[in-house]
Amino acid sequence: MNELAIELNRTLDSSVAAAFLSETGRRLYFPKGIVAQSDEAKQKARTYNATVGLATSKGQPMHLDDIMSVFKEGIFKPSDIFNYAPGGGDKALRAVWKEEMVKKNPSLEGKLVSGPLVTAGLTHGLSMLATLFFNEGDTIVLPDLFWDNYDLIFSELRACNIRTFRFFSDGGFNVSGMKDALMSLEGDTARILLNFPNNPTGYTPSRKEMEEIVKALKEVADSGKKVLVICDDAYFGLFFEEETAKESLFSYLADAHENIFAIKADAATKEDMVWGFRIGFVTYASKGFTEAHLDALTKKTLGAIRCTVSNCDRPGQTMLLRAYQSGKSVASDKERTFGEMARRYRTIKKTIATHSTQYLEAYPFNSGYFMAFDTKGRNAEELRVYLLDKYGIGTVNIMGRTLRLAYCSVEEENLEDLVNKVFQAAAEIWS
Ligand SMILES: Cc1ncc(COP(=O)(O)O)c(C=O)c1O
């Protein structure tokens, strides 16, 4: 094993993270290769800097004028658009993201968390976490309604087992089911991923449920199990009800217990409406972590970035940072989108309430982009295809027993008609 990896492992051995590092995770390190040497040269090479594979002239990257001219003159330098971004992302953007994270999650104030590392979207972040912290045959606990890509990432890419528990009980999040699933795992480690607001259900726990989730996870940790909790916060902020918990689970777990290793995987993708930019973040915390542990985890993750995408999208990071630093309407644009999503949420909720639950029953939903129907044992794929063929309506079948509506992508004035047609179609094929 590389000396640098051995050193990082030695640092992490005194932390909860050591219990989760996969064999690949243990091997990874951030090399003192071209990137590190060119970083050093940036500071010290006063005469010539012949380190980076990037064609430059007069201090700027050579480039296609047809691309540069798309931007208003004087806004960006070619280097802002065409240079490589640092492996962990633009430093200033990382700092802004962290600052915003604390503003959005006041419970994080004063807690020790790593500097968020930029990933090529949230998917890339999850994929790297799977590589770093899951061996073949490890089990990940998930609620039984989850984003289908977890299957590819954890089962197929990393050959892990998925163990599910029922998402809902008594109309709310099934906290005891979650705890039982964790406690039923053999061995002294447990891995879980929780995604709120949830895809596909559109559910976020209430404040009380969030407290219960934290309490249950602490109890599992108290039992001696080490628990890895990945918080997928893709749709963070889109909370439409008063009683819904408004902070990420991560903010409560960051200093909850020495046996809890909390990871926040989030992204500008939906939060800042930059879906195609591919900007995500990974942030680590645990009650027992020191700065040295966080530094070692950061270096391992930088190694994982280096050997997958090397570094992430530069123009996207530049533009997002500029919007945060000097944009005039970031807050109002986000507010407008939130308002529109909230209106759509209320319309769809109201319309669904006018229908019988004989064939389709909406799962509880209060946040995010989606709602989903339990098809009550009937084939959701049959309904999906029927809706598409007869009504030209696109929906998503989840696991054959759930039909998901992405109301985020349908105008408010069409939502009533959409819902009515979905119920009508269900009655047509199943009555
Ligand atoms: C729950 C969840 N996590 C992660 C992602 C991926 O986000 P990104 O586009 O940033 O990779 C999505 C996107 O659909 C999602 O629904």
The ligand as an SDF file (V2000), in Angstrom:
LIG
                    3D

 16 16  0  0  0  0  0  0  0  0999 V2000
  -32.6610   11.6380   -4.1700 C   0  0  0  0  0  0  0  0  0  0  0  0
  -31.7030   12.1030   -5.2080 C   0  0  0  0  0  0  0  0  0  0  0  0
  -30.4000   12.1020   -4.9360 N   0  0  0  0  0  0  0  0  0  0  0  0
  -29.5050   12.5110   -5.8360 C   0  0  0  0  0  0  0  0  0  0  0  0
  -29.8780   12.9490   -7.0700 C   0  0  0  0  0  0  0  0  0  0  0  0
  -28.8280   13.3330   -8.0700 C   0  0  0  0  0  0  0  0  0  0  0  0
  -28.5610   14.6580   -8.1630 O   0  0  0  0  0  0  0  0  0  0  0  0
  -27.4820   15.2060   -9.2070 P   0  0  0  0  0  0  0  0  0  0  0  0
  -28.2460   15.5610  -10.4400 O   0  0  0  0  0  0  0  0  0  0  0  0
  -26.8440   16.3660   -8.5210 O   0  0  0  0  0  0  0  0  0  0  0  0
  -26.5040   14.1110   -9.4720 O   0  0  0  0  0  0  0  0  0  0  0  0
  -31.2310   12.9700   -7.4140 C   0  0  0  0  0  0  0  0  0  0  0  0
  -31.6400   13.4260   -8.7530 C   0  0  0  0  0  0  0  0  0  0  0  0
  -32.6290   13.1210   -9.3190 O   0  0  0  0  0  0  0  0  0  0  0  0
  -32.1660   12.5240   -6.4620 C   0  0  0  0  0  0  0  0  0  0  0  0
  -33.4770   12.4880   -6.7400 O   0  0  0  0  0  0  0  0  0  0  0  0
  1  2  1  0
  2  3  1  0
  2 15  2  0
  3  4  2  0
  4  5  1  0
  5  6  1  0
  5 12  2  0
  6  7  1  0
  7  8  1  0
  8  9  2  0
  8 10  1  0
  8 11  1  0
 12 13  1  0
 12 15  1  0
 13 14  2  0
 15 16  1  0
M  END
$$$$
